[in-house]
Amino acid sequence: MTLFKLKWVSLILIFVFISLIIVFFGSSNVIVGNLIGLQNSNVFSLSLTPVQGTVIPGSSVTTRVIASSTSQSVLGKPVRLSCSQLPAGVTCRFSPNSCVFARSVSNSPTLALSCASTLTVNSRNSTRLGTYPINVTGTVIGTTTGQMASYTLQVIPLDFSITVNPTTNLPISPGQTTSVSVNVNPNSLLSNTIISLACINLPQGVQCQFNPTSCKLSGNKSQSCSQLTIQTSASLSSIESLPITIQATAGAIQKTTIFNLNAQIPPLDFSVTLPRQSEAILPPYDGRRIVSFPFTVTRLSGNRASIVNLSCVPSLQAVQNGQIGLPCTLDRSSCSFQNSDICTGTATVGIMDRTADDVDTITIMHIVGDVTTTQVHREALYTIIARRASYRLSVMPSSDVTVPGSTITTTLTAIPYADMTPEGRVRFFCSLANPFPCTLTPSYCDLDSGNCMTNMAITIPVTAPAGYYNFDLSGTTASDSTTRVGEAHTSYSLQVFVE
């Protein structure tokens, strides 16, 4: 039994010792006044201004703590300040931590002493909602004289919404700006709460700027917070509704609102171009030749989402003359500009060998682009010239006058076409059907170095009657006399005059 009593006495002594440490060193905010003999005397008083405050989780509130006295005994003595009964997630801080009694009014016949400090009550984001009484204690250091005041803290939820004005869909053109007013509507929001604004998830080609980027509420009524300016890129090129998301942040709470811009994009304008506009060909021996040529469709401006439908159409004359051997086909039927402003393709057409001996066959193909929705039409022309030969014949002079029994000489020249590759050696002929014999010297020439020529001599018989005579002159590059490809013709006229 004696041992049991000794244990209890030891425990009591330890408790008293710890309590004395708390009183003299002030290391705890928990009031233990009645346990350690704190005297709530009338030596001084403790007051708070204001006596209550409201916060949202994650914010703070302040109040003024004032100690007042008329007792000479506390003049110059410090008062240690503390608070207790703090709810979870709430802390308090004094600035300064203690104050010293001094005269409130100089030369006053009545002794008036006071000291003051600012109490800041902080709430964390995790603080639970509710109303909490907080005890604020002032203790004259070195004594057991103290006073206590009560402060009521109300933790309320943060609730607000944001709107824009105007709220209807705003039209905007590429490279232009527009603006809206951003308003904050407090449902449960404290005065002086700071709202930060930002745009999030902006569409490509859109930028936004707030002025200012944040605002402080001056009351609990709806108010204009900021002016939002929206800039679109000049490259914006599709007709669509552009959602603009505004995010407002106050403490740990975030609110968003979305409104739409209507992008006013002009209709698609485009061009159809050809790297080359014409081509000269020699029909092959089988009477048909396949011709392919590239084309380019380029978006110049306007709606990138539009589709250009493509077609290849021969000229009406080419169809009527039977010059088209195969349908004109394209390796693509349309062009889209979602990823690029340039679209390329290839056209293929078959050309029939319907040329006359001295007449070129000209086929004109139309590469056509159409946008059905806006009826925009563009086209490019490609000319295909089908020739018998890569050269032409010219006789100088092309006509003459003579008398029977004379000999006439003239020059026959083979001239390569600039748009074709020379075929090599040309052999010259006088038609057997000519009215008088003619000779060509030399009988051939080479086109590799450009123009080449031969001398033609016509002998007029003494018995030749007067009249006009035409001569057919020809040249060929073919080694086979039955092949007409590579054959060119010209004519020479002669008048025989009889005295």
C-alpha positions in Angstrom: 0.0 0.0 0.0 2.8 2.4 0.8 4.4 1.8 -2.6 1.2 2.6 -4.3 0.9 5.9 -2.5 4.4 6.8 -3.4 3.7 6.3 -7.1 0.7 8.7 -7.0 2.6 11.3 -5.2 5.4 11.1 -7.8 2.8 11.6 -10.6 1.3 14.6 -9.0 4.7 16.2 -8.5 5.6 15.7 -12.2 2.3 17.3 -13.3 2.9 20.3 -11.1 6.4 20.7 -12.5 5.2 20.6 -16.1 2.5 23.1 -15.3 5.0 25.6 -13.9 7.1 25.3 -17.0 4.1 26.2 -19.2 3.3 29.3 -17.1 6.8 30.7 -17.1 7.9 29.9 -20.6 4.6 30.3 -22.5 5.3 27.5 -24.9 1.6 26.4 -25.2 -1.5 28.0 -26.7 -3.8 25.9 -24.5 -5.3 27.8 -21.6 -4.8 26.1 -18.3 -5.8 29.1 -16.1 -7.8 27.4 -13.5 -5.3 24.6 -13.2 -2.3 26.8 -12.5 -4.1 29.6 -10.7 -4.5 32.2 -13.4 -6.3 35.2 -11.8 -8.9 36.9 -14.0 -8.5 40.2 -12.1 -9.5 43.7 -13.0 -5.9 44.8 -13.4 -6.4 45.0 -17.2 -9.0 44.2 -19.8 -8.7 42.4 -23.2 -10.8 43.3 -26.2 -11.1 42.2 -29.9 -12.1 44.4 -32.9 -13.9 42.8 -34.6 -15.0 39.9 -32.4 -15.9 37.6 -35.3 -14.7 36.8 -38.8 -15.6 34.6 -41.8 -13.2 32.7 -44.0 -13.3 30.1 -46.7 -11.1 27.1 -46.6 -7.6 28.1 -47.5 -7.9 31.8 -46.6 -7.3 34.0 -43.5 -8.9 36.7 -41.5 -7.5 39.3 -39.0 -8.7 41.1 -35.9 -7.1 43.7 -33.6 -6.3 42.6 -30.0 -6.1 45.4 -27.4 -5.1 45.2 -23.8 -6.2 48.2 -21.6 -5.4 49.1 -18.0 -5.5 52.0 -15.5 -3.2 50.3 -13.0 0.3 51.7 -12.4 1.4 48.1 -11.5 1.5 47.0 -15.2 3.2 50.0 -16.7 6.1 48.9 -18.9 5.2 45.2 -18.4 4.8 42.9 -21.4 1.6 40.9 -22.1 2.0 37.5 -23.7 -0.8 36.6 -26.2 -2.1 33.2 -27.1 -5.1 31.5 -28.4 -6.8 28.2 -27.7 -9.7 25.9 -28.6 -8.6 26.1 -32.3 -10.4 23.7 -34.6 -8.5 21.2 -36.8 -6.9 23.0 -39.7 -6.9 26.4 -38.1 -3.8 28.3 -36.7 -3.3 31.7 -35.2 -0.4 34.1 -35.3 0.1 37.4 -33.4 2.1 40.3 -34.7 3.8 41.1 -32.4 3.7 38.0 -30.2 3.5 40.2 -27.1 3.0 43.9 -26.4 4.1 46.2 -23.6 1.8 48.4 -21.6 2.4 52.1 -22.3 0.5 55.3 -21.8 -2.3 55.7 -24.3 -2.5 59.5 -24.0 0.4 61.7 -23.0 -0.1 64.3 -20.2 -3.5 62.8 -19.3 -4.6 63.4 -15.6 -6.0 59.9 -15.7 -3.6 57.0 -16.1 -4.5 55.1 -19.3 -2.3 52.2 -20.4 -2.7 50.0 -23.5 -0.9 47.7 -25.9 -2.1 46.1 -29.1 -1.3 43.3 -31.6 -2.8 42.0 -34.8 -4.2 38.4 -34.7 -4.3 36.5 -38.0 -6.4 33.4 -38.1 -5.5 31.0 -40.9 -7.6 28.2 -42.3 -6.2 25.3 -44.4 -8.0 23.9 -47.5 -8.9 20.9 -45.3 -10.7 23.0 -42.6 -14.2 21.7 -42.1 -17.1 24.1 -42.5 -18.8 25.4 -39.3 -18.7 28.1 -36.6 -16.0 27.9 -33.9 -15.3 29.9 -30.8 -11.7 30.7 -30.2 -10.3 31.9 -26.9 -7.7 34.7 -27.0 -5.7 35.1 -23.8 -3.4 37.8 -22.6 -1.1 37.2 -19.6 1.2 39.7 -17.9 4.6 38.0 -18.1 5.9 37.0 -14.7 2.5 37.0 -13.0 -0.6 35.0 -12.9 -2.7 38.0 -13.9 -4.5 37.4 -17.2 -7.6 38.1 -19.2 -9.4 36.2 -21.9 -11.6 37.3 -24.9 -13.7 35.2 -27.3 -13.4 35.3 -31.0 -16.0 33.6 -33.3 -14.7 32.1 -36.5 -17.1 31.1 -39.3 -15.8 28.8 -42.0 -18.1 28.9 -45.0 -17.9 27.1 -48.4 -16.6 29.1 -51.4 -19.2 29.2 -54.2 -19.3 31.5 -57.2 -19.9 31.5 -60.9 -18.5 33.4 -63.8 -20.3 34.7 -66.9 -19.3 36.7 -70.0 -21.1 39.5 -71.7 -22.2 39.3 -74.5 -23.2 35.7 -74.1 -24.3 35.1 -77.7 -21.9 33.5 -80.3 -19.5 36.2 -81.4 -18.5 36.4 -85.1 -14.8 36.8 -85.8 -12.7 36.8 -89.0 -9.1 35.5 -89.3 -6.5 37.9 -87.9 -9.1 39.9 -86.1 -9.9 40.6 -82.4 -13.0 40.7 -80.3 -13.6 41.3 -76.5 -16.0 40.3 -73.8 -16.6 41.4 -70.2 -16.0 38.7 -67.6 -18.3 38.9 -64.5 -18.1 37.2 -61.2 -21.3 36.2 -59.4 -20.7 35.4 -55.7 -23.0 32.8 -54.3 -20.9 32.4 -51.1 -17.9 34.6 -51.6 -16.0 36.9 -49.2 -15.3 40.5 -49.9 -11.6 41.0 -50.8 -11.4 37.5 -52.2 -8.9 37.5 -55.2 -10.1 35.8 -58.4 -7.4 34.8 -60.9 -8.4 34.3 -64.5 -7.0 32.2 -67.3 -8.0 30.7 -70.7 -7.5 26.9 -71.0 -7.7 24.4 -73.9 -7.8 27.2 -76.5 -8.4 26.1 -80.1 -5.5 26.2 -82.5 -4.9 29.7 -83.9 -6.6 31.5 -81.0 -5.0 33.6 -78.2 -6.6 35.4 -75.3 -5.5 38.1 -72.8 -7.2 39.4 -69.6 -7.0 42.9 -68.4 -6.5 42.7 -65.5 -5.5 39.0 -65.0 -7.2 39.0 -61.5 -9.6 41.0 -59.5 -10.5 41.6 -55.8 -14.1 41.5 -54.9 -15.3 44.7 -53.2 -18.5 43.1 -51.9 -20.9 40.2 -52.2 -22.6 41.4 -55.3 -22.1 40.5 -59.0 -19.4 42.6 -60.5 -17.3 43.0 -63.6 -13.9 41.4 -63.0 -11.9 41.7 -66.2 -12.0 42.5 -70.0 -11.0 39.5 -72.2 -9.5 40.2 -75.6 -9.4 37.3 -78.1 -7.1 37.3 -81.1 -7.4 34.9 -84.0 -4.6 33.9 -86.4 -4.7 35.1 -90.0 -4.2 31.5 -91.0 -7.5 30.4 -89.3 -9.1 28.7 -92.3 -12.1 26.6 -91.4 -15.7 27.6 -90.6 -16.4 26.3 -87.2 -17.5 27.2 -83.7 -14.5 27.9 -81.5 -15.1 27.1 -77.8 -13.4 29.5 -75.4 -13.0 28.2 -71.9 -12.4 30.6 -69.0 -11.1 29.3 -65.7 -11.5 31.4 -62.5 -9.5 30.4 -59.4 -10.1 31.5 -55.8 -8.0 29.6 -53.2 -8.6 25.9 -53.8 -11.8 26.4 -55.8 -11.9 26.6 -59.6 -14.9 27.5 -61.8 -15.1 27.5 -65.6 -17.4 28.9 -68.2 -17.5 28.3 -72.0 -18.7 30.5 -74.8 -18.3 30.2 -78.5 -16.8 32.2 -81.3 -18.1 31.8 -84.8 -15.2 31.9 -87.2 -16.3 33.8 -90.3 -14.1 32.2 -93.0 -14.5 33.4 -96.7 -15.2 30.8 -99.3 -12.3 28.8 -100.6 -10.4 30.3 -103.5 -7.9 28.2 -105.4 -6.0 27.9 -108.6 -5.3 25.1 -111.1 -1.9 25.3 -112.7 0.3 23.2 -115.0 4.1 23.1 -114.9 3.9 23.2 -118.7 1.0 24.3 -120.8 1.6 22.3 -124.0 3.3 19.3 -125.4 4.2 18.2 -128.9 4.2 14.5 -129.7 4.7 12.1 -132.6 2.0 9.5 -132.9 3.3 6.0 -132.7 3.1 3.4 -135.4 0.0 1.8 -133.9 -1.9 5.1 -134.3 -2.4 5.8 -130.6 -0.2 7.5 -128.0 -0.6 7.8 -124.2 0.1 11.3 -122.9 0.5 12.1 -119.1 1.0 15.5 -117.6 1.1 16.8 -114.0 -1.2 19.5 -112.5 -1.3 21.4 -109.2 -4.3 22.7 -107.3 -3.3 25.4 -104.8 -5.4 26.9 -102.0 -5.1 30.7 -102.2 -7.4 31.7 -99.3 -10.6 30.9 -97.5 -12.2 27.8 -96.0 -9.6 25.0 -95.6 -12.4 22.5 -95.0 -13.9 22.8 -98.5 -13.3 20.0 -101.1 -12.3 20.7 -104.7 -13.8 18.1 -107.1 -11.6 17.4 -110.1 -12.3 16.4 -113.7 -10.5 16.2 -117.0 -12.6 17.3 -120.0 -11.4 17.3 -123.6 -12.3 20.2 -125.9 -15.5 19.6 -127.9 -13.6 19.9 -131.2 -11.2 17.1 -130.2 -14.1 14.8 -129.4 -16.0 15.6 -132.6 -12.8 15.0 -134.7 -12.3 11.7 -133.0 -8.9 12.7 -131.7 -9.4 11.1 -128.2 -8.5 7.5 -128.2 -8.8 6.9 -124.4 -10.8 8.6 -121.8 -8.9 11.4 -119.9 -8.3 10.1 -116.4 -7.0 11.7 -113.2 -5.1 9.9 -110.5 -7.2 11.7 -107.9 -10.8 12.8 -108.0 -10.6 15.6 -105.4 -8.3 17.8 -103.3 -8.5 18.6 -99.6 -6.4 21.3 -97.9 -6.7 20.2 -94.2 -3.0 19.4 -94.0 -1.4 21.4 -96.9 -2.3 24.2 -99.2 -0.9 22.3 -102.2 -2.5 19.3 -103.9 -0.9 17.6 -106.9 -2.0 15.0 -109.4 -1.5 13.5 -112.9 -3.8 13.5 -115.9 -3.6 10.7 -118.6 -5.1 10.8 -122.1 -4.8 8.8 -125.3 -4.4 10.6 -128.6 -5.5 9.0 -131.9 -3.4 9.4 -135.0 -5.8 11.4 -137.2 -3.3 13.9 -138.6 -3.4 14.8 -142.3 -0.2 14.9 -144.2 0.6 18.5 -143.5 -1.8 19.4 -140.7 -1.0 19.1 -137.0 -3.6 17.6 -134.7 -4.3 19.9 -131.7 -6.1 18.5 -128.7 -7.0 20.8 -125.8 -7.6 19.2 -122.4 -9.4 21.1 -119.5 -8.3 20.3 -116.0 -11.3 21.5 -114.0 -11.7 22.1 -110.3 -15.1 22.8 -108.7 -16.3 23.6 -105.2 -20.0 22.5 -105.3 -21.1 24.3 -102.2 -19.9 27.7 -103.3 -19.9 27.2 -107.1 -16.2 28.3 -107.4 -14.9 27.1 -110.7 -11.2 27.1 -111.9 -9.5 25.4 -114.8 -6.3 25.1 -116.7 -5.8 24.2 -120.4 -3.3 21.7 -121.7 -2.6 21.6 -125.4 -1.3 18.5 -127.1 0.0 18.9 -130.6 0.3 15.7 -132.5 2.7 16.1 -135.5 3.9 13.8 -138.3 7.5 14.9 -137.8 9.8 16.7 -135.5 10.6 19.2 -138.3 8.9 21.1 -141.1 9.9 21.8 -144.7 10.3 25.2 -146.2 11.1 26.0 -149.9 12.6 29.3 -150.9 11.5 30.8 -153.1 8.2 29.0 -152.9 7.1 30.1 -156.4 8.7 31.2 -159.7 8.1 32.0 -163.4 10.0 30.5 -166.3 9.8 29.5 -169.9 10.0 26.1 -171.7 13.4 24.7 -172.0 14.8 26.3 -168.9 16.0 24.9 -165.5 14.8 26.4 -162.2 16.7 25.9 -158.9 15.5 26.5 -155.4 16.4 25.6 -151.8 14.5 23.1 -149.7 15.2 23.4 -146.0 14.3 21.1 -143.1 13.7 23.1 -139.9 13.4 21.3 -136.5 10.6 22.3 -134.1 11.9 24.0 -131.0 9.5 22.0 -128.7 10.6 18.6 -130.1 13.8 16.5 -130.2 15.3 16.3 -133.7 14.9 12.8 -135.2 18.3 12.7 -137.0 18.6 12.2 -140.8 16.0 13.5 -143.3 15.7 12.0 -146.7 14.2 14.3 -149.4 11.8 13.3 -152.3 10.2 14.8 -155.3 6.8 13.2 -155.9 6.6 11.0 -159.0 3.3 12.8 -159.7 5.0 16.1 -160.2 4.4 17.6 -163.7 8.2 17.9 -164.5 11.2 15.9 -163.3 13.2 17.3 -160.4 16.4 16.4 -158.6 17.5 17.0 -155.0 21.2 17.4 -154.2 22.1 16.1 -151.7 19.2 13.6 -151.2 19.5 13.9 -147.4 20.7 16.0 -144.5 21.1 15.7 -140.7 19.0 17.6 -138.2 21.3 17.1 -135.2 22.9 20.5 -135.7 19.8 22.4 -136.6 18.5 23.4 -140.0 19.7 21.4 -142.9 19.0 21.8 -146.7 19.2 20.5 -150.2 19.1 22.1 -153.6 16.3 21.3 -155.9 16.5 21.6 -159.7 13.5 21.4 -162.1 14.0 21.1 -165.9 11.2 22.5 -168.0 10.8 20.6 -171.3 10.8 22.7 -174.5 7.4 21.4 -175.3 5.9 22.3 -171.9 2.6 24.2 -172.4 2.0 27.4 -170.6 0.3 27.1 -167.3 0.6 26.9 -163.5 2.2 23.8 -162.0 2.4 22.6 -158.4 5.1 20.3 -157.0 4.9 18.1 -153.9 8.1 18.0 -151.9 8.6 15.7 -148.9 11.0 14.5 -146.3 11.1 11.5 -144.0 13.1 10.4 -141.1 11.7 6.8 -141.2 13.9 4.0 -142.5 10.8 2.2 -143.7 9.2 3.9 -146.7 5.8 2.5 -145.7 5.8 4.4 -142.4 4.4 7.8 -142.5 5.5 8.9 -139.1 8.4 11.4 -139.5 7.1 12.5 -142.8 6.7 16.2 -143.7 5.5 17.9 -146.9 5.6 21.3 -148.5 4.7 22.6 -152.0 6.3 24.6 -154.7 4.4 26.4 -157.5 5.7 27.3 -161.0 4.3 29.3 -163.8 5.4 28.5 -167.3 5.1 31.4 -169.7 5.2 30.8 -173.5 6.1 33.9 -175.7 
